[in-house]
Amino acid sequence: MLVTAFEGWNDAGDAASGALRWLIHRVGAEEVATIDCEDFFDFTSTRPLVTQSETGERQITWPDTEIWAAVTDTDHDLLFMVGQEPHLRWRTWSAAILELAETLGVSSVITLGALLSDIPHTRPTVVTGTADDPRVAARLGLVRSTYEGPTGIVGVLGTALRQAAIPTVSLWASVPTYVSSAPSPKATLALVERATRIIGVPLPTTDLEIASAAYLRQIDELVDSDEDTAAYVSDLEAAADDQPTTDDIDGDDIDDEDSDPGDLVEEVERFLRGN
């Protein structure tokens, strides 16, 4: 199974890349390959980083796509792919990923993303899940996306995988717009919990739970210090409480009368159109 996340516009609060790197660390994955950035990036848009080693030697880190691998006790091992969304030659890049997936016998793919949304930080993080394969969607309690419009590398890669008959699931976490610049361990935790259930590898998340609680306390303090922001968050809470939630939907938990996952998918699709 391959799990992917891309830094950049589809990584609000660093939640998607944060979730993937947390998974990489927790399952003891090892970096096995990189996709060289030379042919796929405009370095005036995403610049390489200069750092210094412990001995003072200057080093350059390029925005390569990292491939990590881990052996598990389940019926499938794990591959992880993380990096910046490439700028150039998306079809060539996707073809390289598809070749990798076919060579290594990847049976399914999970893509992680995070979007900014008009939701309050005081309510559970909504994770929206979609799948193109109706059997996969039914088994995991997901919905099929009907989105039409501009797409990113996730959409391009997903199409290539679908054409190769490799089932793909997409998970998106919502991050409040008023804390867009801060990393969100709360959204990271929500993605990790949803992804691990699909992967079938239960992992303790105590550190993310502690970080999430600290994150919520910090936001509470910031909101309470500003009357306008407090009023805005209060309005969001009222709106959220008036609508049903489909957070963490499982196939056995769907209630058609009380929830409509299509509403959440439409929110993701509006986000995609605006970016």
Backbone torsions as a table, in degrees:
resi	resn	phi	psi	omega
1	MET	NA	135.7	179.2
2	LEU	-108.1	131.0	176.2
3	VAL	-118.0	131.0	-175.1
4	THR	-128.3	154.6	171.8
5	ALA	-154.1	146.3	-177.8
6	PHE	-125.6	128.1	177.2
7	GLU	-72.7	152.5	178.7
8	GLY	122.4	-143.3	-170.9
9	TRP	-64.3	-28.5	-179.8
10	ASN	-97.1	31.7	-176.9
11	ASP	-137.4	51.8	-179.0
12	ALA	-56.8	136.0	-179.6
13	GLY	63.1	18.4	-176.9
14	ASP	53.2	25.3	-172.1
15	ALA	-71.8	-42.7	-176.7
16	ALA	-70.1	-51.3	179.3
17	SER	-65.4	-34.8	177.7
18	GLY	-64.4	-40.6	178.3
19	ALA	-64.8	-42.2	-178.4
20	LEU	-66.7	-43.7	-179.9
21	ARG	-67.4	-32.5	175.5
22	TRP	-64.2	-44.5	178.4
23	LEU	-62.0	-42.9	178.8
24	ILE	-56.5	-45.1	-178.4
25	HIS	-68.5	-43.8	-173.3
26	ARG	-70.1	-32.9	-179.3
27	VAL	-92.2	2.7	177.6
28	GLY	69.3	36.2	-179.3
29	ALA	-69.7	154.3	177.5
30	GLU	-119.2	140.4	177.8
31	GLU	-71.2	125.3	-174.9
32	VAL	-115.2	-17.2	-177.9
33	ALA	-166.7	164.3	171.5
34	THR	-136.5	152.3	171.4
35	ILE	-100.5	113.5	-174.3
36	ASP	-59.3	137.0	-174.0
37	CYS	-81.8	-11.0	-168.9
38	GLU	-54.6	-41.4	-176.0
39	ASP	-89.9	-5.5	-169.8
40	PHE	-122.8	0.3	-175.7
41	PHE	-129.0	146.0	168.6
42	ASP	-96.5	106.5	-172.6
43	PHE	-72.7	-8.2	172.0
44	THR	-80.4	-15.9	177.2
45	SER	-96.3	-46.9	174.7
46	THR	-118.8	101.2	-172.7
47	ARG	-86.6	145.8	172.9
48	PRO	-64.6	157.8	-177.1
49	LEU	-107.7	139.4	175.9
50	VAL	-101.8	128.2	177.7
51	THR	-131.4	170.7	176.8
52	GLN	-119.3	137.5	177.3
53	SER	-77.0	176.3	179.2
54	GLU	-62.3	-24.0	179.3
55	THR	-91.9	4.2	178.6
56	GLY	88.6	4.1	179.9
57	GLU	-77.5	131.6	179.7
58	ARG	-78.7	134.4	-178.2
59	GLN	-130.6	150.2	177.6
60	ILE	-111.8	128.7	175.4
61	THR	-105.6	120.1	-177.5
62	TRP	-93.4	154.2	-178.8
63	PRO	-78.5	56.0	178.2
64	ASP	-72.3	157.2	172.5
65	THR	-88.0	123.7	-175.6
66	GLU	-94.2	139.3	175.2
67	ILE	-117.5	124.6	-179.8
68	TRP	-121.2	153.6	-178.6
69	ALA	-136.8	146.7	177.4
70	ALA	-145.4	141.1	174.5
71	VAL	-92.6	134.5	-179.3
72	THR	-120.8	172.7	177.6
73	ASP	-88.5	3.1	-179.4
74	THR	-89.5	-171.2	-179.7
75	ASP	-83.1	4.9	176.0
76	HIS	-145.8	143.9	173.0
77	ASP	-87.8	174.8	-171.9
78	LEU	-123.0	139.3	167.7
79	LEU	-116.9	144.7	177.5
80	PHE	-127.3	139.2	177.1
81	MET	-131.0	125.8	-178.4
82	VAL	-142.8	144.5	178.6
83	GLY	167.7	177.0	175.6
84	GLN	-69.0	147.5	172.2
85	GLU	-61.2	125.2	-178.9
86	PRO	-65.2	154.9	-179.2
87	HIS	-94.2	-30.9	-167.7
88	LEU	-126.8	155.7	169.4
89	ARG	52.1	54.6	-176.6
90	TRP	-63.3	-37.0	-179.7
91	ARG	-66.3	-39.6	177.3
92	THR	-66.1	-43.0	179.0
93	TRP	-62.0	-46.1	-179.5
94	SER	-64.2	-36.9	178.1
95	ALA	-63.1	-37.0	178.3
96	ALA	-66.2	-40.1	178.3
97	ILE	-67.1	-40.9	179.3
98	LEU	-63.4	-41.5	177.6
99	GLU	-61.7	-41.4	177.6
100	LEU	-61.6	-45.9	-178.0
101	ALA	-62.5	-42.4	-178.9
102	GLU	-70.3	-38.3	180.0
103	THR	-64.6	-38.6	-176.4
104	LEU	-92.3	1.6	176.8
105	GLY	70.7	37.3	178.3
106	VAL	-64.5	127.5	-176.7
107	SER	-95.7	-23.3	-179.6
108	SER	-161.4	162.2	-176.0
109	VAL	-134.9	139.7	172.3
110	ILE	-118.1	125.9	174.1
111	THR	-107.6	135.7	-179.3
112	LEU	-109.2	140.3	177.0
113	GLY	-148.9	167.9	177.0
114	ALA	-146.6	138.5	-177.5
115	LEU	-128.5	155.1	174.6
116	LEU	-80.9	137.5	-176.7
117	SER	-147.3	157.0	177.9
118	ASP	-81.4	71.7	178.2
119	ILE	-127.4	152.3	177.7
120	PRO	-85.0	147.1	-179.5
121	HIS	-70.5	-13.9	-175.9
122	THR	-83.8	-3.4	-179.4
123	ARG	-109.9	160.6	-179.8
124	PRO	-57.0	143.1	177.6
125	THR	-68.4	126.6	178.5
126	VAL	-82.7	127.9	174.4
127	VAL	-114.4	118.2	-179.2
128	THR	-97.9	129.8	-179.3
129	GLY	-121.3	133.6	177.0
130	THR	-130.9	157.3	176.0
131	ALA	-151.8	140.7	178.9
132	ASP	-77.9	-34.3	-179.4
133	ASP	-76.9	117.6	-177.2
134	PRO	-60.7	-31.5	178.9
135	ARG	-69.0	-41.0	177.2
136	VAL	-65.9	-42.5	179.6
137	ALA	-60.3	-43.4	-179.5
138	ALA	-67.4	-40.4	-177.5
139	ARG	-67.2	-36.3	-175.5
140	LEU	-100.2	1.2	-179.9
141	GLY	71.5	35.4	-179.7
142	LEU	-105.0	178.3	176.5
143	VAL	-123.0	160.3	176.4
144	ARG	-89.1	131.6	179.4
145	SER	-77.8	137.9	175.5
146	THR	-112.3	20.0	-175.6
147	TYR	-61.3	138.1	171.6
148	GLU	-133.3	129.2	-179.4
149	GLY	149.0	-168.7	-179.6
150	PRO	-58.0	144.7	-179.1
151	THR	-133.7	167.6	178.2
152	GLY	-111.6	-165.8	-177.4
153	ILE	-65.4	-27.8	177.6
154	VAL	-62.2	-43.4	179.1
155	GLY	-67.3	-40.9	179.6
156	VAL	-65.6	-46.1	179.1
157	LEU	-65.1	-40.5	179.5
158	GLY	-60.9	-39.3	177.8
159	THR	-65.0	-42.9	178.9
160	ALA	-62.2	-41.0	179.4
161	LEU	-67.7	-40.8	179.9
162	ARG	-63.2	-41.3	178.5
163	GLN	-64.5	-24.4	177.0
164	ALA	-92.6	9.2	178.1
165	ALA	63.5	33.8	174.7
166	ILE	-105.7	111.2	-177.6
167	PRO	-59.6	139.1	-178.0
168	THR	-131.0	133.6	175.7
169	VAL	-114.3	137.3	178.6
170	SER	-118.6	126.7	179.5
171	LEU	-117.5	129.4	-179.7
172	TRP	-126.2	130.5	175.6
173	ALA	-103.3	146.1	179.3
174	SER	-96.2	135.8	179.9
175	VAL	-122.5	133.8	-179.3
176	PRO	-58.7	138.0	-178.6
177	THR	-64.3	-30.5	-174.1
178	TYR	-80.2	-1.9	172.6
179	VAL	-128.7	40.2	-173.2
180	SER	-66.0	-27.4	-174.8
181	SER	-88.1	-7.4	-176.7
182	ALA	-99.8	138.5	172.9
183	PRO	-57.5	141.2	-175.3
184	SER	-115.9	92.8	175.7
185	PRO	-64.1	-23.7	178.5
186	LYS	-66.1	-45.8	177.4
187	ALA	-70.0	-35.8	175.7
188	THR	-59.4	-46.0	179.2
189	LEU	-60.3	-42.8	-179.3
190	ALA	-62.6	-41.9	178.2
191	LEU	-66.7	-41.9	179.4
192	VAL	-61.0	-46.2	-178.1
193	GLU	-62.6	-42.5	-178.9
194	ARG	-70.4	-42.0	-177.9
195	ALA	-66.7	-40.5	-177.4
196	THR	-67.6	-29.6	176.3
197	ARG	-67.1	-38.0	178.3
198	ILE	-72.3	-41.5	-179.8
199	ILE	-66.4	-33.8	-178.9
200	GLY	85.2	24.2	178.7
201	VAL	-123.4	94.6	-179.9
202	PRO	-67.5	134.2	-178.4
203	LEU	-135.6	138.5	176.5
204	PRO	-67.2	137.7	-175.8
205	THR	-120.3	28.2	-175.6
206	THR	-55.6	-43.4	-178.1
207	ASP	-63.7	-39.6	177.8
208	LEU	-69.1	-35.2	178.5
209	GLU	-65.5	-40.8	178.0
210	ILE	-65.8	-45.0	179.2
211	ALA	-63.8	-37.2	178.7
212	SER	-65.5	-41.6	178.5
213	ALA	-63.8	-41.1	178.0
214	ALA	-65.8	-40.0	177.3
215	TYR	-59.3	-45.0	-179.6
216	LEU	-65.2	-39.6	178.4
217	ARG	-63.5	-41.7	-180.0
218	GLN	-64.3	-42.1	179.4
219	ILE	-67.8	-39.8	176.7
220	ASP	-55.8	-44.4	-179.6
221	GLU	-63.9	-42.3	179.6
222	LEU	-66.1	-43.0	-179.5
223	VAL	-65.4	-43.5	-178.7
224	ASP	-64.9	-22.6	-177.8
225	SER	-82.8	-6.1	-178.0
226	ASP	-133.5	118.4	-174.9
227	GLU	-63.8	-41.1	-178.5
228	ASP	-64.4	-43.5	179.1
229	THR	-66.0	-39.8	178.9
230	ALA	-61.4	-40.9	178.9
231	ALA	-66.4	-39.8	179.4
232	TYR	-63.6	-45.1	179.4
233	VAL	-64.3	-37.9	177.7
234	SER	-61.5	-40.6	177.0
235	ASP	-63.9	-41.2	178.2
236	LEU	-63.6	-39.0	178.7
237	GLU	-63.0	-42.5	179.4
238	ALA	-63.4	-42.1	179.4
239	ALA	-65.8	-41.2	180.0
240	ALA	-65.0	-37.8	-178.6
241	ASP	-72.3	-19.5	179.6
242	ASP	-84.3	-9.4	-176.6
243	GLN	-118.0	146.1	176.0
244	PRO	-68.7	155.5	178.6
245	THR	-114.8	147.8	174.8
246	THR	-120.4	31.4	178.8
247	ASP	-61.1	132.8	176.2
248	ASP	56.4	52.5	179.4
249	ILE	-70.7	133.5	169.1
250	ASP	-114.9	160.0	-177.4
251	GLY	-57.5	-33.3	-177.7
252	ASP	-86.5	-5.6	-172.8
253	ASP	-105.5	-0.2	-175.3
254	ILE	-72.2	130.9	174.9
255	ASP	-124.7	106.0	-173.9
256	ASP	-62.8	-25.2	-178.2
257	GLU	-80.5	-26.7	-173.5
258	ASP	-107.9	-8.7	-175.5
259	SER	-144.8	151.2	179.0
260	ASP	-139.1	91.2	-178.9
261	PRO	-60.4	-21.6	178.4
262	GLY	-62.0	-31.2	178.0
263	ASP	-62.9	-39.2	-179.6
264	LEU	-70.5	-38.2	177.8
265	VAL	-63.1	-40.2	178.3
266	GLU	-61.2	-35.5	178.3
267	GLU	-65.9	-42.6	175.7
268	VAL	-61.2	-42.3	-177.6
269	GLU	-67.0	-36.8	175.3
270	ARG	-62.8	-38.7	177.7
271	PHE	-62.5	-43.8	-179.7
272	LEU	-62.6	-42.3	-179.6
273	ARG	-63.9	-32.5	-177.8
274	GLY	-83.7	-0.7	-177.1
275	ASN	-128.0	NA	NA
